[in-house]
Amino acid sequence: QVQVAESGGGLVQSGGSLRLSCTASASGNIKSAHVMGWYRQAPGNERELVAIMTSGGTTTYADSVKDRFTISRDNAQNTVALQMNSLKPEDTAVYYCNVVYFIMSTKFEYWGQGTQVTVSS
């Protein structure tokens, strides 16, 4: 059983910053997640990848956030954070934490409930 919880959303002005945090809580003797990261969904749009990081430190960013957002992980604590700088109104969305484990080559994926980020002009 894995539970995923996000926090850190809010309302900021264009050009401001926010830091999102996520914790994956797992029972049993499970290792750190293979992939942890962030997706977002704005009204009327599909859910899209923002940034993800593997347990080995490999990162992937959406082109729209590259050089503005930074993802970080603490593998021992099963946490992931997203530092968002130079925010724009088009960053407004619900941000979801995503966690992926592999057990005997089977993929297990978990999602947080989302945290709202609103950027005013």
PLY file of the C-alpha trace (Angstrom):
ply
format ascii 1.0
element vertex 121
property float x
property float y
property float z
element edge 120
property int vertex1
property int vertex2
end_header
0.00 0.00 0.00
1.39 3.39 -1.09
-0.09 6.78 -0.29
1.05 9.94 -2.09
0.49 13.44 -0.71
1.40 16.86 -2.15
1.58 20.30 -0.59
2.88 23.79 -1.32
0.45 25.17 -3.89
-1.03 28.63 -3.67
-1.68 31.97 -5.34
1.29 34.04 -6.51
1.95 36.94 -8.87
3.65 36.52 -12.21
7.40 36.27 -11.67
7.03 34.80 -8.20
8.11 31.43 -6.81
6.57 28.38 -5.15
7.99 25.11 -3.85
5.90 21.95 -4.06
6.61 18.90 -1.91
5.47 15.29 -2.16
5.89 12.26 0.08
5.27 8.62 -0.86
4.40 6.57 2.23
4.79 2.82 1.76
4.34 -0.07 4.17
6.66 -3.05 4.20
10.27 -3.35 3.13
10.01 -1.59 -0.22
12.94 0.19 -1.83
12.81 3.77 -3.05
10.57 4.48 -6.04
12.05 4.07 -9.50
10.48 7.32 -10.72
9.01 10.28 -8.85
7.82 13.52 -10.38
5.16 16.02 -11.27
2.38 16.38 -13.81
-0.15 19.19 -14.21
-3.59 19.72 -15.69
-5.26 23.02 -16.54
-9.01 23.33 -17.27
-9.80 22.02 -20.74
-6.33 20.53 -21.23
-4.80 17.07 -21.02
-2.61 16.15 -18.08
1.01 16.81 -19.04
4.44 15.94 -17.70
6.23 18.75 -15.86
9.34 17.08 -14.44
10.35 13.58 -13.34
13.45 12.04 -11.78
14.61 8.43 -11.49
16.17 7.01 -8.35
19.52 7.27 -10.14
19.12 11.01 -10.69
18.12 11.15 -14.36
15.70 14.03 -15.01
13.20 14.96 -17.70
11.59 18.41 -17.99
8.85 19.80 -20.17
10.25 22.36 -22.61
7.89 25.00 -21.21
9.43 24.82 -17.71
13.07 24.05 -18.47
15.44 26.58 -16.82
12.62 27.83 -14.56
11.69 24.73 -12.53
14.02 22.38 -10.65
13.14 18.90 -9.39
14.92 17.25 -6.46
14.61 13.96 -4.55
15.54 12.41 -1.24
15.57 8.68 -1.98
15.87 7.67 1.67
12.80 9.68 2.67
10.80 8.95 -0.52
10.19 12.63 -1.09
10.31 14.79 -4.20
10.15 18.57 -4.51
9.60 21.04 -7.33
11.08 24.51 -7.05
9.17 26.80 -9.42
10.70 30.18 -10.24
9.70 32.94 -12.66
6.12 31.69 -12.66
3.82 32.67 -15.52
0.01 32.73 -15.76
0.20 29.77 -18.15
1.67 27.71 -15.28
-1.74 27.85 -13.57
-2.96 24.27 -13.09
-3.52 21.50 -10.60
-0.16 19.82 -9.98
-0.09 16.07 -9.27
2.70 14.02 -7.73
3.41 10.75 -9.57
5.23 7.72 -8.12
6.25 4.56 -10.00
7.61 1.27 -8.66
8.70 -1.87 -10.51
8.22 -5.26 -8.84
9.33 -8.30 -10.86
9.05 -6.24 -14.06
5.48 -5.13 -13.26
4.79 -1.39 -13.13
2.86 0.06 -10.17
1.84 3.72 -10.46
0.38 6.00 -7.79
-0.96 9.57 -7.87
-1.49 12.28 -5.31
-4.77 14.18 -5.08
-3.29 17.38 -6.52
-2.42 20.86 -5.30
-3.65 24.06 -6.98
-1.14 26.57 -8.36
-2.56 29.89 -9.54
-0.39 32.62 -11.08
-1.96 36.05 -11.52
-0.90 38.58 -14.15
0 1
1 2
2 3
3 4
4 5
5 6
6 7
7 8
8 9
9 10
10 11
11 12
12 13
13 14
14 15
15 16
16 17
17 18
18 19
19 20
20 21
21 22
22 23
23 24
24 25
25 26
26 27
27 28
28 29
29 30
30 31
31 32
32 33
33 34
34 35
35 36
36 37
37 38
38 39
39 40
40 41
41 42
42 43
43 44
44 45
45 46
46 47
47 48
48 49
49 50
50 51
51 52
52 53
53 54
54 55
55 56
56 57
57 58
58 59
59 60
60 61
61 62
62 63
63 64
64 65
65 66
66 67
67 68
68 69
69 70
70 71
71 72
72 73
73 74
74 75
75 76
76 77
77 78
78 79
79 80
80 81
81 82
82 83
83 84
84 85
85 86
86 87
87 88
88 89
89 90
90 91
91 92
92 93
93 94
94 95
95 96
96 97
97 98
98 99
99 100
100 101
101 102
102 103
103 104
104 105
105 106
106 107
107 108
108 109
109 110
110 111
111 112
112 113
113 114
114 115
115 116
116 117
117 118
118 119
119 120
